Amino acid sequence: MPFYATASPAVQSSPASQSLATATFAGGCFWCMEPPFDHLEGVVATTSGYTGGTQENPTYYEVSAGTTGHVEAVQVTYDPAQVSYAQLLEVFWQNVDPLDDTGQFCDKGSQYHSAIFAATAAEQQLAEQSKQSLQATKQFKRPVVTEVRPTQIFYPAEEYHQDYYLKHPVRYKFYRNACGRDQRLAELWGQD
């Protein structure tokens, strides 16, 4: 049985410094959302965590049980001079199933819903436009159900969740494959 530790202190979604910015995205399992952003030039760090709920300092056990209103999310710290918020949105869309209103891939429940958490009016507008553009392509026969929500307090997940794909590559690959994530992404986006 896994050990469930208390989450780290809350972090507000605000720039880490004058030159860096943060963006928060929920795309199901946060382990799987870190790598696409980590490999993007201009991204300084990714942090797995919880946002969108009402309980302070939620634990993984509480969030995964669906009792706190939070979703698993990843907070991306990036340099806007190297990568734009619009580019982050493109990476986000290519790594979620925007049609699934029951969760993401094999993870079901509100704690695994996909969402974009906009911190500013400009982010809100870009996120809404990107969602509308995706729907307008008529690529999908069903509606895009990913929500665009205002940024809320972000609680970093327990340390053992951070960079899980690097710390436990075999377990991570097994989980990702068993969950059907890559197969579904290939169906949706034509990715290998």
C-alpha positions as CSV (number, residue, x, y, z in Angstrom):
1,M,0.0,0.0,0.0
2,P,1.5,3.4,-0.9
3,F,2.4,5.9,1.7
4,Y,0.4,9.1,1.6
5,A,2.2,12.1,3.0
6,T,0.8,15.6,3.6
7,A,1.1,17.9,0.6
8,S,3.6,20.8,0.6
9,P,2.4,24.3,1.6
10,A,0.2,26.1,-0.9
11,V,1.7,28.2,-3.7
12,Q,-0.2,31.0,-5.3
13,S,-0.1,30.9,-9.1
14,S,2.0,34.0,-9.6
15,P,5.2,34.7,-11.4
16,A,8.2,33.2,-9.6
17,S,10.3,36.3,-10.5
18,Q,10.1,39.3,-12.8
19,S,11.1,37.3,-15.8
20,L,9.2,34.0,-15.2
21,A,5.5,33.2,-15.3
22,T,3.4,30.2,-14.3
23,A,0.6,28.4,-16.0
24,T,-1.6,25.7,-14.5
25,F,-3.2,22.8,-16.5
26,A,-5.1,19.7,-15.4
27,G,-4.9,16.8,-17.8
28,G,-5.6,13.7,-15.7
29,C,-2.7,12.0,-14.1
30,F,-0.1,14.7,-13.2
31,W,2.8,12.3,-13.7
32,C,1.9,12.2,-17.4
33,M,1.5,15.9,-17.8
34,E,5.0,16.9,-16.6
35,P,7.1,15.3,-19.4
36,P,5.5,17.2,-22.4
37,F,6.2,20.6,-20.7
38,D,9.6,19.6,-19.3
39,H,10.8,18.9,-22.8
40,L,9.6,22.3,-24.1
41,E,12.3,24.9,-24.5
42,G,11.7,27.9,-22.2
43,V,10.0,25.8,-19.5
44,V,12.1,26.1,-16.3
45,A,10.1,23.7,-14.0
46,T,6.9,21.7,-13.7
47,T,5.3,20.9,-10.4
48,S,2.6,18.2,-9.9
49,G,-0.2,19.3,-7.5
50,Y,-3.8,20.0,-6.8
51,T,-6.0,22.9,-7.6
52,G,-9.6,23.9,-8.0
53,G,-11.0,22.6,-4.7
54,T,-12.0,24.0,-1.4
55,Q,-10.0,22.0,1.2
56,E,-6.8,23.5,2.4
57,N,-3.6,21.3,2.1
58,P,-5.2,18.3,0.5
59,T,-3.3,15.0,0.3
60,Y,-3.0,12.7,-2.6
61,Y,-5.2,10.2,-0.8
62,E,-8.0,12.8,-0.3
63,V,-7.8,14.2,-3.8
64,S,-7.7,10.7,-5.5
65,A,-10.8,9.8,-3.4
66,G,-12.6,12.7,-5.0
67,T,-13.6,14.3,-1.7
68,T,-11.9,17.7,-2.0
69,G,-13.1,19.2,-5.3
70,H,-9.5,19.4,-6.5
71,V,-8.1,18.1,-9.8
72,E,-4.6,16.7,-10.3
73,A,-2.8,19.5,-12.1
74,V,0.6,20.6,-13.2
75,Q,2.0,24.0,-12.7
76,V,4.4,25.1,-15.4
77,T,7.1,27.7,-14.6
78,Y,8.3,29.2,-17.9
79,D,10.2,32.1,-19.5
80,P,7.7,34.1,-21.6
81,A,10.7,35.4,-23.7
82,Q,11.3,31.8,-24.9
83,V,7.9,30.2,-24.9
84,S,4.5,31.8,-25.1
85,Y,1.3,31.0,-23.2
86,A,-0.3,30.1,-26.6
87,Q,2.5,27.5,-27.2
88,L,1.8,26.0,-23.8
89,L,-1.8,25.7,-24.7
90,E,-0.9,23.8,-27.9
91,V,1.2,21.4,-25.8
92,F,-1.7,21.0,-23.3
93,W,-4.3,20.2,-26.0
94,Q,-2.0,17.6,-27.6
95,N,-1.7,15.7,-24.3
96,V,-5.3,15.5,-23.2
97,D,-8.6,13.9,-24.4
98,P,-10.7,17.1,-24.7
99,L,-13.8,15.1,-25.3
100,D,-13.9,13.1,-22.1
101,D,-16.2,14.5,-19.4
102,T,-15.6,11.5,-17.0
103,G,-11.9,12.0,-16.4
104,Q,-8.9,11.3,-18.6
105,F,-7.9,7.9,-20.1
106,C,-8.2,5.2,-17.4
107,D,-8.5,7.7,-14.6
108,K,-12.1,8.5,-14.0
109,G,-13.8,11.0,-11.6
110,S,-13.9,14.8,-11.3
111,Q,-10.4,14.8,-9.8
112,Y,-9.1,13.8,-13.3
113,H,-11.0,16.2,-15.4
114,S,-9.1,18.3,-17.9
115,A,-9.0,22.1,-17.3
116,I,-7.0,25.2,-18.1
117,F,-6.6,27.5,-15.1
118,A,-6.3,31.1,-16.4
119,A,-4.5,33.6,-14.1
120,T,-5.2,36.7,-16.1
121,A,-7.8,38.1,-18.5
122,A,-5.3,37.7,-21.4
123,E,-4.8,34.0,-20.5
124,Q,-8.6,33.5,-20.2
125,Q,-9.1,35.0,-23.6
126,L,-6.3,32.9,-25.2
127,A,-7.5,29.7,-23.5
128,E,-11.1,30.3,-24.7
129,Q,-10.0,31.1,-28.2
130,S,-7.9,28.0,-28.4
131,K,-10.8,25.9,-27.2
132,Q,-13.2,27.5,-29.7
133,S,-10.6,27.0,-32.5
134,L,-10.3,23.4,-31.6
135,Q,-14.0,22.9,-31.7
136,A,-14.3,24.9,-34.9
137,T,-11.9,22.6,-36.8
138,K,-14.7,20.0,-36.7
139,Q,-11.9,17.4,-36.1
140,F,-14.2,15.9,-33.4
141,K,-17.8,14.8,-33.7
142,R,-18.4,15.4,-30.0
143,P,-18.0,18.8,-28.1
144,V,-14.8,19.8,-26.4
145,V,-15.6,19.6,-22.7
146,T,-12.3,20.8,-21.2
147,E,-13.1,23.7,-18.9
148,V,-11.4,27.1,-18.8
149,R,-11.4,28.2,-15.1
150,P,-9.9,31.0,-13.1
151,T,-6.7,30.1,-11.3
152,Q,-7.1,29.0,-7.7
153,I,-4.6,28.2,-5.0
154,F,-2.2,25.5,-6.2
155,Y,-1.0,22.9,-3.6
156,P,2.2,21.1,-4.7
157,A,1.8,17.3,-4.4
158,E,3.9,15.2,-2.1
159,E,7.5,14.9,-3.1
160,Y,7.3,11.3,-4.3
161,H,5.0,12.5,-7.1
162,Q,7.4,15.1,-8.4
163,D,9.3,14.0,-11.5
164,Y,7.8,10.6,-11.1
165,Y,8.6,9.7,-14.7
166,L,12.3,10.3,-14.0
167,K,12.5,8.7,-10.6
168,H,10.5,5.5,-11.6
169,P,10.7,5.2,-15.4
170,V,9.7,1.5,-15.5
171,R,6.6,2.0,-13.3
172,Y,5.7,5.2,-15.1
173,K,5.9,3.6,-18.6
174,F,3.9,0.6,-17.4
175,Y,1.2,2.9,-15.9
176,R,1.1,5.1,-19.0
177,N,0.8,2.1,-21.3
178,A,-1.8,0.2,-19.1
179,C,-3.9,3.4,-18.9
180,G,-4.1,3.6,-22.7
181,R,-3.0,7.2,-22.7
182,D,-0.7,7.1,-25.7
183,Q,-3.1,4.9,-27.7
184,R,-5.9,7.4,-27.2
185,L,-3.7,10.4,-28.0
186,A,-2.7,8.7,-31.2
187,E,-6.4,8.3,-32.1
188,L,-7.1,11.9,-31.3
189,W,-4.1,13.7,-32.6
190,G,-2.3,11.3,-34.9
191,Q,0.7,11.1,-32.5
192,D,3.0,8.1,-32.3
